[in-house]
Amino acid sequence: MKETQACLKKCVDPVNYSDLTARIAVQSGIEQNIIVAEDVHMSLNLIPKPLTEIILQGKHVSFQSIKISISPKNEELMALADYLSNRLQHEMPMGETSGNIRLILLDKTDLGEEGYELTVTQTGVQLSAQSPAGLFYAIQTLLQLIPAHQKEGFSLPAVSIRDIPRFAWRGAMIDVARHFFSVEDVKRYIDLIAHYKMNRLHLHLTDDQGWRIEIKSWPKLTEIGARTQVNGNGGGYYTQEEYKEIIGYARVRYVTVIPEIDTPGHTNAALASYPELNESEEAPNLYEGTEVGFSTLSINRAVTYQFLDDVIRELAALTPTPYIHIGGDEARSTPEEDYKKFIRRIQEIVIAHGRRTIGWGEIGEAELLPGTIAQHWFGASYQEAKKQGAKIILSPANKTYLDMKYNASTPVGLDWAGLISVKDSYDWDPGSYMQLLEENDILGIEAPIWSETLLTMKDVEYLAFPRLLAVAELAWSPHGQDWEDFRQRLAAHGKRMEAMNINFYRSPEIDWT
Ligand code: TNX
């Protein structure tokens, strides 16, 4: 058995499967419903790449119509079946249905909270997991098995896939403060990240240039602070109802939304809305530039903490998220001792509202309370956070910042952390990349996209895709990734991204098919 496992692993890894691979899969007896092999010279081209994928000896299995069944029959599985049938109809209109896709929740497995198994045989498609989240990921894989531009019916490769994520935190962040993005835009981003098995959407809701979430106890935050954005023209915010709509949309895609209220720096929009939050008690003008590091909440005035308590209370009430992100970055106008005092106070407020604090790496310089998480982006403060027992989210700017240009001629984006090619974004190992961090210290990976230069979703998509797929794979797939292999799978995703209408960058590093 051990030998078979080893061999399977070895034989399953290559991009081009040989007849041998299929034969071994058959001989191993791991799959009972084996069909006779014809075409096994194929790669499934899945992103993220599953833990194991075995192409079964067999023809493609064809369906003219589909019928989805669920077990057990409960609301959550019904919602998943509904989601799947919508996705299938959306991608290819089909006639009336008759049963062949089974979603099964298993009692006990070693698949963990998000793992799944997926088999396609002549008897149908079986997706099984121990949690609905696992089934959701099985569905994403299934969607990628369907040819990208298929119109009628569909034919799937006969496969057996077993898949478990490497990291629990697989995130994307979007900056809706520098430029505002609508509820519809955010929903689209959720759909896109969820398809690549990401499970966290961090919303950067406030910054110098805008405050984007309605806070009922401090209404001027949006009456005044949401009026502008970078270079003026526009602005905007989410009402609490709209914010809840985003959260609900994310929840059925197994995405947890993490709200960020950036403090004590990056606060000009709040300071412009309420003079009492300033040390001078004088409100600055609204800000439409892109400098950082000039604003700070007053650290010693009690009203600052009343303000934060109200904001965090309202946010916590709006959302079931266990996390509140308090920013903490680039507080260059906050004296060091004040910064430490502030970070300690704000963690207490977050805890008082039953949540865990996340902050950018710099918070490692302050005292961290149990449960606090540091998000590394630049510098070495994450090491201080680790020494205090904090878990780390990895967002190294030179690898995961999707707002960096691909090369010098990329028309949008920034370059302060370097130019990041698709290969750069993929070809590093998160488990060993960071000095003094071990796999166990790392909660996962998150890819931020900052919007100083991004006005529309088209701009966002152009920078995020295809690098977001690279980050998604690093976060999900077992380590030992291979750029050549990814490059070839990515080539096949061009058609898929087209089918999803994604405005992706057709990097010359990839031989798009
Ligand atoms: C650094 S990352 C920032 C942001 C900018 C971003 C641009 C971080 C915690 N701070 O304020 O938008 O660079 O790439």
Boltz pocket constraint, residues with backbone or C-beta under 6 A from the ligand:
constraints:
  - pocket:
      binder: B
      contacts: [[A, 292], [A, 329], [A, 330], [A, 360], [A, 377], [A, 401], [A, 403], [A, 414], [A, 450], [A, 451], [A, 452]]
      max_distance: 6.0
